[in-house]
Amino acid sequence: MFPRLKNGNFVLLTEHFDRQSLKAGDMLKLLHPRYGYMVKTLVGIDHGGWFWFKGENKKSVSINDIGPIAPQQIKSKVIFVC
């Protein structure tokens, strides 16, 4: 699998999206308490309502290092990459 985001890409984001309609594979911008703003791929939502993310690059921050993300930490959704 190749990363969808490459160095130099432009990313179009929207803050107007329904968190209830998010699904695995969606790319989202989140605010992480340790790493700051990140664009990551949604893996899933657990029974407690926490969101889990992964990077698409081998050198990316791991899912365990990112940890669970609260809905309020999700700031926008990627709608276009070029």
Kinemage of the C-alpha trace (Angstrom):
@kinemage 1
@onewidth
@group {chain A} dominant
@subgroup {mainchain}
@vectorlist {calphas} color= white
{ca met a 1} P 0.000 0.000 0.000
{ca phe a 2} L 1.345 3.413 -0.939
{ca pro a 3} L 0.601 6.485 1.170
{ca arg a 4} L -2.188 8.644 -0.229
{ca leu a 5} L -0.365 11.779 0.924
{ca lys a 6} L 2.996 12.532 -0.589
{ca asn a 7} L 5.401 15.376 0.086
{ca gly a 8} L 4.171 18.427 -1.818
{ca asn a 9} L 0.518 17.346 -2.070
{ca phe a 10} L -2.245 19.863 -1.522
{ca val a 11} L -5.021 18.738 0.812
{ca leu a 12} L -8.541 20.156 0.870
{ca leu a 13} L -10.245 19.837 4.252
{ca thr a 14} L -13.721 20.559 5.546
{ca glu a 15} L -14.799 21.276 9.100
{ca his a 16} L -18.406 20.572 8.114
{ca phe a 17} L -18.851 16.814 8.379
{ca asp a 18} L -20.929 14.386 10.412
{ca arg a 19} L -18.842 12.451 12.913
{ca gln a 20} L -21.565 9.790 13.005
{ca ser a 21} L -20.943 8.991 9.326
{ca leu a 22} L -17.170 8.481 9.630
{ca lys a 23} L -15.888 5.083 8.559
{ca ala a 24} L -12.629 3.169 8.441
{ca gly a 25} L -10.386 4.516 5.700
{ca asp a 26} L -11.452 8.158 6.072
{ca met a 27} L -8.547 10.594 6.320
{ca leu a 28} L -8.945 13.148 9.086
{ca lys a 29} L -7.024 16.008 10.639
{ca leu a 30} L -6.787 15.610 14.391
{ca leu a 31} L -5.200 17.528 17.235
{ca his a 32} L -2.996 15.203 19.250
{ca pro a 33} L -1.866 16.352 22.727
{ca arg a 34} L 1.727 15.246 22.093
{ca tyr a 35} L 2.223 15.492 18.315
{ca gly a 36} L 0.010 18.486 17.467
{ca tyr a 37} L -1.990 18.510 14.244
{ca met a 38} L -1.807 15.290 12.234
{ca val a 39} L -3.569 13.872 9.179
{ca lys a 40} L -4.207 10.176 9.766
{ca thr a 41} L -6.423 7.362 8.499
{ca leu a 42} L -9.310 6.192 10.659
{ca val a 43} L -9.043 2.525 11.633
{ca gly a 44} L -12.213 2.325 13.699
{ca ile a 45} L -14.270 3.508 16.638
{ca asp a 46} L -14.321 1.427 19.802
{ca his a 47} L -17.334 0.744 22.052
{ca gly a 48} L -16.363 3.666 24.295
{ca gly a 49} L -16.628 6.101 21.376
{ca trp a 50} L -12.859 6.585 21.020
{ca phe a 51} L -11.375 6.905 17.536
{ca trp a 52} L -8.279 4.936 16.496
{ca phe a 53} L -5.956 6.095 13.714
{ca lys a 54} L -2.968 4.859 11.768
{ca gly a 55} L -0.473 6.389 9.412
{ca glu a 56} L -0.046 5.152 5.864
{ca asn a 57} L 3.728 5.491 5.817
{ca lys a 58} L 6.086 2.886 7.284
{ca lys a 59} L 7.837 5.661 9.248
{ca ser a 60} L 4.580 7.070 10.610
{ca val a 61} L 3.700 7.306 14.283
{ca ser a 62} L 2.240 3.939 15.317
{ca ile a 63} L -1.401 3.348 16.207
{ca asn a 64} L -0.289 2.603 19.784
{ca asp a 65} L 1.672 5.853 20.047
{ca ile a 66} L -1.265 7.837 18.693
{ca gly a 67} L -3.594 6.091 21.124
{ca pro a 68} L -7.334 6.686 21.443
{ca ile a 69} L -8.631 10.018 20.159
{ca ala a 70} L -11.731 11.749 21.537
{ca pro a 71} L -14.318 13.022 19.032
{ca gln a 72} L -13.524 16.639 20.007
{ca gln a 73} L -9.931 16.159 18.842
{ca ile a 74} L -11.048 15.502 15.258
{ca lys a 75} L -10.923 18.889 13.569
{ca ser a 76} L -11.610 18.279 9.873
{ca lys a 77} L -12.024 15.686 7.144
{ca val a 78} L -9.890 15.342 4.021
{ca ile a 79} L -12.117 15.654 0.964
{ca phe a 80} L -9.542 16.019 -1.825
{ca val a 81} L -5.814 15.411 -2.353
{ca cys a 82} L -3.801 16.537 -5.392
